[in-house]
């Protein structure tokens, strides 16, 4: 990411450019040295301006180091700018994943080429891998069943940590499904967010609508870090129904006699907590709660047993002996603290600026797709990343949320002002000053309606009005974002915008007005379904304060006077990637679009080419080492030589199952998470 020539119009202040690309290393690059963690997030003031200035400078240095080093890639898009363009070199020209036996899963690696390792993920994977401190972290479901107490048949949201060098499983954070079901926590979707890692701290959003901070070392460092300590987790259940009825009765009777039944011991053994010798039983609440103390799974500990409704539930507290579990530092439960109601899932990939942590809550509609259960709940929040303290909330979309809110925030400094951008569920892009706010509220800098005013929202995706699911990207002083919808809604009309972030107020392309009988124009307040209905005497007029630099929806590339399917921008879940002013994006119709990131003299986009992958693309491009990598639902990864003249891929490599995520690169390796596996791809020394 570098500051190149200015567009013909006045050039906005450039985002911090990366340092010049280093020469290609001969061996795998070492991860960059981690910057020292900061302890204060106070905004600049008479007392703290010097400290804030030093913190800002340190943060900027760390950002440039990530972009230029070719080392770790510690969040979605690598940095808070969200541009997936790591400076990684020395990658293989091609690879082959080999064969996997469909019944046993055994890897026949004889045909494999340049696969350093692979690791099993869940049965469905949408989270993007991040790489930091010698570890790879990825969100998925529980299809791999790494923990005995949670076999693969148990549906969970899982954050998995692997050793970067060999793919060895290290630890798992487990999020049990919400009892409200698919309206909030869709079956098998797992953790859909990517993590943020700084030093030995990791932040992510769980499938339960929580923001969690965990220790990247887990319990492998021999410490139970706080303030959350002795976290209680489920171990096993015995249900009072069907085949479990007798074991339930026997166990309840044995507990009344101060013993563990054989059925209880078997349940604990299956869950990885076999009892050595005998346990000492203590009744805590007559007929309801008991404590069993003994050596379980080789550890002296207490298992708590509770009779809750139709089941007996066995729990334990996590500690330093639980090496395969995550070590949680703090939790912020957005559903209980803020009253949010995420639609189907919470999926924000958080980012930070100094000690500020920014989170999209995913607040949205209920299963009717008509009712908004929590219209006053926050859509966007700022927390202290060290403590989880809430600084401010905002619900700018209000009752105009179309469906859900699944985008992720971006932070950049424009013209010296730090801005955090939030893609609202109403199709607006909002910019706030990236600070602690005032009286629990942020300062709104500008808002941008990414849908033409006459577009209309229709249930099931039949309309033309869209959400923003993609993440906005900062490049050379400008902002880029595409619109789209839930993939279940299928294909449809799309828009890609390049925006000047230095304007203020309503910077939408158009304004909605009512044309009165006397010709006067009365502004129309923002409406959810359709901003302007021409049949009602309403009109969209050009906004003199528009921040549009260019807008791409179609381009007649063959100059035949018609717009073919391949000449249109369609709905996209994808985020742009830009290098040397060349922009790539994939849309949900399977088209790869290549454009100039800067406008023509007439303020128009320049479209170099589109390429049809003939399969839907959920993810975003990776630009690195002179090539562009884009995955699709058929499991193919298209590899283009970088540059607008390269209109056909060098090859398309099949990964065995769907690639819903985005390829990333770090430390001389490409990481691709497929539907059920994570592959580390790099040159292998003979």
N, C-alpha and C positions, 0 to 999 in steps of 0.2 A: 504494500500500500504506500504510494508515494505521491507527493504533490506534483502534478504535471501542469501543463499549460492551462491557462484560465479559459473559461467559456467566453464567447463574444461579449456577453453582458458583464456587468461589474462582478468581479469574482468575490464570493464570500470568503471570510477568513478560513484558512485551511485547517482541517483537523490535524493534530500532531502527526507529522509524517514519520514513517519508520526510517531507521538508518539504512544506508546502502546495503544491498545484499552481499553477504560474505561469500568468499570462494567456497566451492563444494568441499565438504570435509571428506577425508579418505575413509573414516570409520564413523560409526554411529555417534551422533553428537550427544554430549552429556547434557542432562537437563540444566537449564539456566539456574543460577543461584537465586534462591527465593529472597525477595525483599523483606526487610524487617517488618513485623506486624505493627500496625499503629494502634494506639489505645484511645485516641480521641477523635470524635466526629463533629466537634463544635464548629459552626460556621465562623468565618473571619469576623473579628470584632476588635475593639480597641485593645482588649486584653489578650486576644488569641490570634491576631492576624499573622504574627510571625510564625507561630506553630502551624497554622493552617497553610501558609505559603510553603513551608518546608514539606508538609505532608503532601500538598498538591504536586510539588516538584518531584518528590519521591514516587508518587503514583504515576506521573507522566514518564519517568525513567523506566519504571517497571513495565509499562505498556509498550514502550518502544523496544524494550529487550525481548518481550514475547514475540512481537511482530518480526523482528530481524534475526533472532538467534537460530531459528529452525529447531528449537528445543521443545519444551512442554507446550501443550495446547489446553489450558486449564479451564475453559468454559465453552459454552455454545458460541461458535464464531471466534473462539480463541481469546478475544478481548471484549471489553465493553462496547467497542465499535462494531462488533458482530460481523466483520468481513472475513470470510473463511478462506484466507490467503496466507497460509503459513510459509515461511521461508525455508522449507525443507528441500534438501537436494539429495542426489544419489539414490533415488528410488528405482526399483526394477522397471524394465520396459513392459513386462508382462508377468502374469502369474496363472496358476492353475490350482484350484482348491483340492483336486483329487476326487475320490469317491467316498461316499458314506453309505453304509449298509442301512437300508430303511427299517429293518427289524431290530437290529442290535445297536445301530448307531456307530458301529466300529468304523474307524477311519482307515481306508485303504490308500495310503499315502504314496504308493509307488509312482503315480502319475502327478503328484503334487509338485508344484514349482513355486519357489519363492514364498512359501507359507512358513513363517517362523514358528507360529503356533496358532491354535484355535482354542476357544473355550465355549462350552455349552451355555447358552442363555435360556430364557423361558421359551414358551411355545409361541408367543407373540412379543415382538420387540419394537418399540417406537422411540425409545430414548437414544440420544446420540452419545457416543463415548467421549470422555475427556481424559487427558493424560497429564499427570503431574506427580512429581516426587517419586518416580519409579513405580507408579501404579496406574492402572486403567480403571475407570469407573463408568458403569453403564446401567441404565434403568431398564427393567424388563418385568416379566411376571415370574411365577414360581415353577415353570415347567421343568427346570433343571433339578429342583429338589435338593439343594445343597445342604440343608439342615434337616437332620433326622426328625425333629419334632414337627417339621412342616414338609411332609412328603409331597411329591409333584402333583398329587391329586388335590392338594389344598391350594385354593386360589389366593394369591397375595400380590401386593405390589412390592417389587424387590429392587434394591440398589445393590449391585454387586461390585466388589473390588477384586482386581486381579493383579498379580505381579507382572510388571511391564516386560520383564526379561524373558519369562517363560509361560505366562498365562496361568500360573498356579492360582487357584481360588484362595482368597485371603479372608474375606468376611462379607456378611450380608446384612443389610438393614431390611427388616420385614414389616410391611404395613398390612395388617389384617383388613379384610373388606369391611366397608361400612354396612351397617344393618339396613340402611335405606336402599341399598341395591343399586341398580343400574342408573337411576336418575342422577346419582352422585358419584358412583364408583363402578363403572361399566365392567362386566365380567371379562377377565383375562387381559385387560388392557395394561395392567401393571403400572410401573412408574414411567410416565411419558416425558418427563422433564430431563434435561441435561443438568449436571451438577456445576457448581462454581467451586473452585479449589484455590486457596491462597495459603501457602505454607502448609501447616498440618491441620488446617480447618477446611471443612467441606460443607456447603449449603445446598439444599435441594428442596423441592416441593413434593410431598408424598401424595399418593392416591387418596388419602383421607383429608386433603385440604390443609395439611400442616406445612409450615416452614420449619425445617430441622437443620441444626448445625451439629455435625459429627466430627470426631477425630479421625483423620485419614489413616492413622495407625491402628485404629480399632483398639482392642485390648492387647495387641501384640507389644505395646510399650510397657506393659505391666502396671498401667494406671487406669483407674476409673475416674475420668475427668468429669468435672461438674460445670454448672450447678446441678444438672440431672445426674443423680447417683442411684445405684441399686434399682435400676429400672425394672419394673415387673413385667414379665412376658409369660404368655401361655406356653405350657409344655405338652399337655395331653387333656383329653376329655373322655368321659364314659357317659354315653347317652342312655337315658331310661326309655329306650324304645327298641323294638325289633330284637336283633341279636345282642344288643347291649343291655337289655332289661335285666337279665340274670346277673351279669357282672356288676351292674349298677347296684342291685339289691345286695349282692354278696359284699361289695365294697362298703356300702353304707353300714351294713351290719358289723363288719370287721372294724370300721372306724369307731363304732359305738363301744367296741371292746378294747379299743386302744391299739389296734393292729392295722397293718396294710394287707389287703387281700391279695391273693395270687393274681387276680385280674388287674389290680392297681399296679402291682410290680411289673406285669407284662406290658401294660400301657406305657409305663415309664421306660422300660427297656426298649420298646419300639421307638420311643421318642429320643433315644440316645442318653437316657439317664438311668442306667441299670443300678439297682441297689446292691451294694456289697455288704453282706451281713444283714443286720436288722436295723430298723429305724425306730427312733423314740417318738411316740405320738403324744401330742398335747392338744386337748380340746380348747379352742379359743372362744367359740360360740356353740353352745349345746345344739347338736344336730345340724349345724350349719357350716362351721369353719374349724379346720384342724391344721396343725403344723406337724410335718414329719421331718425329723432331723436325723441325718445319717450320711453315709458316703454314696452319693449319687453321681454316676458317670465319672468316678475317680476323684470327686471333689466333695469335701465335707461341706454340706449346705443344708438349708431347710426348704422343703417343698410345701407350699401352702395348698390346701384342698378345700374347695368351697362347693356347697350344694346350691346351685343357682338354677331355679326353674327345673327343667327336665334333665339336667346334666350335673355331673361332678366335674369340676374344672381344677386342674393341677397347674400351679404357677410357680415361678422361681424369680429371683432377682439376678440380673446380669452383673457380672463382675469380671475381674482380671483373668479368671480361668476360662471364660467363654470366648475363646479366640476366634470363633467363626461368626460371632455376632458383632454388630456395630456398637460403638461407644458414643452415645448421644450426649451432647453438651447442653443444648437448650432446644425447646420446642415452642413454636407459636402456632396455636390451633386457630386458623382463620374462621372456621365454622362456629366454634364456641365463643371466641373472643369478639368476632365482628358480625356474626350472624349471616355469613355468606352461604350461598347455595350453588356450588359449582354444577354446571350442566355436564353430566356424564363423567367428567374427570377434571382434575386440577393438573395443569400441564406446563406451568410457567418455568422457563429456565432463567433463574434469577441472575442479576448482575450487581456489581457494586461500584461505588465511587468513594474513595477514602473509606470511612467507617460506615457509610450508608449502604443499605441493602434494599433493592427495589424488587417488588413482587406484584405480578398480576394475579388477582385472587381467583379468576375463572368464574366469578359470579354470573349466573345465567338463568335460563328458563327451566321450567320443570318438564316432566315427561309429556305433557300436553302440547308443548312447543308454543303455547299461547300465554300461559301465566308466568309472571316473574315473581317467585316466592319472596325475594328479598330486595325490593326496589330501592330501599334506602341503604343497603349494605355497600361496603367499599368495593370498588373494582380495582383500585391501584393503591398500594401502600408502600411506606418507607419505614424500615426497621434499623436499629443499631445492629450491625452484623456481629458484634462481640457479645451482646447481651440479649438480643431479641426484643429490646425495648421498642415500643411503637412510637414513631415520631409523627407521622401524619397519614391520613387516608384521603381518598378522593373517589367520588362516584359520578364523575362527569357524564357518562353515558345515561345515567338515571334510568328511566323507564323505557328508553329507546334501544335497549339491548335486543339485537335481532335473534340471537340463538345462544351461543356461548362466548367466552372470552379466553382464547387459547394462545395468544401471542406472547412474546417475551420482550422485556424492555431493552432499550439501548441507551447508552450514555456517551456524550461527546461534548467537547468544548467548542463552541462556535463564537467567533468574534470575542473571545475571552470569557464567555458566559457558559458555565456547565449546564447542559440541558439533559434531562432524562425523558425519553420518548416512550409513550404508552399507546398501543393500538387498541382502541376501545371496541367493545362489542357492537357499537352503533355504526361502525365503518369509518369513524373519525380517527385521525392520528393526533394525539395530544402531546404538547411539550410543556414540561414543568422545569422550573429552576431546580437543579440537583443540589439541594441543601436540606436542612432540617425543617424548613417551613416555619410557619408562625401560627401559634394557637391551634396546632394539630392539623393545619391545612397547608398545602403547597401553593406556590405562586405559579399560576397558569401563564405561560408565555404566548402560546399560539395554539390554534386548532385547525385541522385540515380535513374537510370532507372528501374522502377518497372515492366516493361514488357520484356520478353525474346526478343532478337533482331529480331528473324525471325517472330514474331507475326505481324499480318496485320490488319489495320483498314479498315472496310468495312461499308458503310452506312447502317443504320438500325440495327446495332448490330450483323450482321452476321459474323464479323471477330473475331479475337482472341486478338487484341490489345485493351487495356482498359484505361479508365480514372482512377483517384483516387477520389472517392466521399467521402470515409470514412475520418475521422480525425485521424492523427497519434497520438499515445499514448506513453508517456514516463513512463518506469517502470524499476527501479533498474539499471539505467545507459544505458538502451537499448531503441530502438524505434521500434514500431510495427505498421504496416499498411497493409491493404488489397486493392486490385484493384477492380474496378467495372465499370458499365455504368449506364446511365439513365434507370430507371426501365421500361420505354416504350420499350427499346431495348430487354427486356426479359432476359432469362438465358444464361449463357455461361461460358467459361473457366475462372477460377480465380486463384489468387496467394495471399498468405499471407507471409509477410516478417518480419524477425527480423533483425535489422540493428545496427551496431556499429557506434554511432554518433561521435566518436573521430578521425576518419580519415578525410582527407582533399582532395579536388579536385574531380575528377570524381571517385566515389566509386561504380559505377554500377557493377553488377555481371559479365557483359560481355562488350567487346568493339567491335565496328563494324569496319571491315577492308575490303579493296579490295585486293585480292590476285593477284599480278601482274605476268606477264609471267615469270619473272626471280625469282619468289618466294618471293619477298619482299611484305611487308604488308603496305598498305597505309591507314591511318585512314579515316573513312567516317564521314562527318559532320552529325549531328542529322537531321533526316528526319521525316516528319509527318506520312506518310502512313505505311511505313515499313523500319526499320532501316537497315536490311540486306536481300538481295534477292539472294539466292544461285545460281539461274539460271544465274545471271550476274557475277559470279565469286567472290561473296562477302561472307564473313564468320563472325561468332561471335566467338571470342576467349575469354578465361578466362582473367579477369582483375586482375593482381597481386595486385592492390590496392583496391580490392573489400571489401565492408563493410558488406557483408552478414554474419550473425551469423547462421541463418538457413532460409530455404525456404520451404514452404508447399504448394503443389498443389495437391498431392494425396498420399495415404498411404494404402497399402494392409493389412488391419486390420485383415482379416480372413486367411491370408497366403495361398490363393488359386491360387496365381500367376496371378490374374486378378484384374482390378480396377473397382469396381461397382460404380454406381451413388452415393451411400452413402459414398464411399471412396475417393471422390474428393472434392476439394475446388472449389466452383463456384463463379461467380461474387458476390460482396457484396457492399451494401451501408453502411454496419454496421462498427462500431468501436469496437475494442477489449475492454474487461474489464479483469483485472488481479488482483488476490489476492493470496498471499502465493505461488507465482510461477505458479498458475493454471490460464490458459487463456481460455476465452469463446468468441466465435464470431458466429453470425448467417449470413448465406449467402442468396442471393436472391432466391435461389432454395428451401429455407425453411429448410436447414440443420443447426442444432446447432453443432458446432465443439468445442471440449474440448481438449486442448493440454497443455504440459508443456511449460512454457514460456522460459525455459532455454534449451540449446542444449544438445545432447548426446555427449559423448567423440569424436564421429566422426563428430560432427557439424551438426547433423540431428535433425529434430523436433520429439518429441514424441507425437503421437496422442493417446489420451485415448479412445475417442469415438466420434461418430457422432449420432445425433438423428434427424429423419425426422418429422417436424411439419406438413407436407403436405399442406403448404400454404406459400406464399412468405413472407419473412421478410424484412422490410425496415429499421428497427431500430437496436438498439444495446442492449447488455445485461446490467442488473443492478445486481451487487453483493452486498448483504447486509444482515445482521442478519442471516448468515448461509445458505442463499438461493440465487438462481440465477433466475431472472425474464426476460423473453423475449417475446415480442408481435409479432403478425403476421397479415396478411391482412384479415384473416377470423375473426379477433377480439378476438382470443384466446391469453391468456397470459400463457405460459408454465412456471411452477415453479419447479425448480430442487433443491434438497438438494445439497449444495455446496460440491464439491469434485469429483475427477476423477472416483471414484467407483460408483457414482450415475448416471447411464446411462439412466434412464427413469425419466420423471418428476413425482413429487408427485401428481400433478393434472394440468389440463388446464382449466382456468376459462374464460368464454366468457364475453366480455365487451359490447356486443350489436351491435357494429359496428367496422369497421377496426381500428387496432392500427398501424398507420404509424410511430408513434413516439417511443421514448424510455422511459420506466418507470424510475422514479427518486425517491429518498427518502430523507426526511429531517424532523427533529424534530418529530420522532416517527410516520411518515406518509409516505405512498407510494402515489405518484401522477402519474396518467396515463391519458394522453389525447388521446381520441379516435377520430374518424373522426369528431364527433360533440359535444363531451362532455368532461369535465375535472372532474375526480373523485379523491377525497381525501379519502384514504383508511387507516383506523387505528382501533385499539381496542376501542370499545365503552363501557364505564362503565355502568354496569347494575344499 
